[in-house]
Structure formats: C-alpha cells, structure tokens
Amino acid sequence: MESSSIDATANTVTKLVQELQAELTHVEAKQRIRGTEALVSGLRRVQEEEWDAQQAHTLLQFFQERMDDWSAVGPVLRGCEAVLQKAEDTKVALDEESVQ
C-alpha cells in the first residue's frame, strides 16, 4: 500500500495503524520508512476527541522499539515528537513510564 492511498478519513490511531501494518512491518527498509512517515503524518491529523493517554503510551512504546531500526530513526524521532506534541495539545497526561 502506498502512503498516498491511505483513506483521508482514516483519522483514528487504530485505523491508521491497521491500514499501515504491511508497510510498518515490511522487510524492506524503504517500505518501513514510508509507513512510519505516513503514520507520523496521520498522527498529526488525529482529532482531539480521538486521542487518549493509552494511544499515546502505545505509540511511544512502538516508536521506542523502532529505534533499533537505524534506517527509520528519522521518522521514528518525528513520530515521538508528534505523539508528545499531540499529548500536549490535547492535555493528555503521560506517565513517567510512557516517556522513558
């Protein structure tokens, strides 16, 4: 699936991850990078009412685990930034465990 083919109405975190699963777990680094970039872009569009602390925590864990994928470190760091910014914008409190 190409990033550009993602449904523009796919604005929930769960739906984004489901639609991008193949790219996010692809064996080729280029595909994983593309999937991670699309996820970051989608996260920035998630509406406040569709955002909660559990999603933020899960995404931060995901991005933390992806730090070992050196080819995708740039998009992974942008993903962490997007999650933290969205949490701040929506006043979602993250516990200490979420940001370690």
C-alpha positions in Angstrom: 0.0 0.0 0.0 1.4 3.4 -0.9 1.1 6.2 1.7 -0.8 8.3 -0.8 -3.5 5.6 -1.0 -4.4 6.0 2.7 -8.1 6.9 3.1 -8.2 10.6 4.1 -10.9 9.9 6.6 -8.7 7.4 8.4 -8.1 9.7 11.3 -8.2 7.3 14.3 -5.0 5.9 15.5 -6.2 2.3 15.4 -7.4 2.6 11.8 -4.1 4.3 10.8 -2.0 1.5 12.3 -4.2 -1.2 10.7 -4.0 0.4 7.3 -0.2 0.9 7.6 0.6 -2.5 9.2 2.0 -4.0 6.0 4.4 -1.0 5.5 5.3 -0.7 9.1 6.4 -4.3 9.3 7.8 -4.7 5.8 11.2 -6.4 5.3 12.5 -3.6 3.1 13.7 -0.6 5.0 12.4 1.8 2.3 8.8 0.5 2.9 9.2 0.7 6.7 10.4 4.3 6.4 7.4 5.1 4.1 5.0 3.5 6.5 6.5 5.3 9.6 6.3 8.6 7.7 2.7 8.0 6.8 1.9 7.1 10.4 3.5 10.4 11.7 1.6 12.4 9.1 -1.7 10.7 10.1 -1.0 11.2 13.8 -0.7 15.0 13.2 -4.3 14.9 11.7 -5.9 12.9 14.5 -8.7 14.9 16.1 -8.6 15.7 19.8 -11.6 13.6 20.7 -10.0 10.6 19.2 -6.8 10.9 21.2 -6.2 9.4 24.7 -3.3 8.5 27.1 -3.5 4.8 26.2 -2.9 5.5 22.5 -0.1 7.9 23.3 1.6 5.3 25.6 1.2 2.5 23.0 2.6 4.7 20.2 5.6 5.8 22.3 6.3 2.2 23.0 6.1 1.4 19.3 8.4 4.2 18.4 10.8 3.3 21.2 11.1 -0.3 19.9 11.6 1.0 16.4 14.7 3.0 17.5 16.8 -0.2 16.7 15.8 0.2 13.0 18.5 2.6 12.1 17.1 3.2 8.6 13.9 4.6 10.1 15.4 6.6 13.0 14.5 10.0 11.5 10.8 9.2 11.0 10.7 7.4 14.4 12.0 10.6 16.1 9.4 12.6 14.3 6.8 10.1 15.5 7.9 10.6 19.1 7.7 14.3 18.6 4.2 14.1 17.0 2.9 11.9 19.9 4.3 14.3 22.6 3.0 17.3 20.8 -0.4 15.8 20.4 -0.5 14.9 24.1 0.5 18.4 25.0 -2.1 19.9 22.6 -4.9 17.7 23.9 -3.8 17.9 27.6 -3.4 14.2 27.7 -1.2 13.4 30.7 1.6 10.9 30.1 3.0 8.9 33.0 6.7 8.6 33.5 6.8 5.1 32.1 5.4 6.4 28.8 8.2 8.8 28.1 11.2 6.7 29.2 
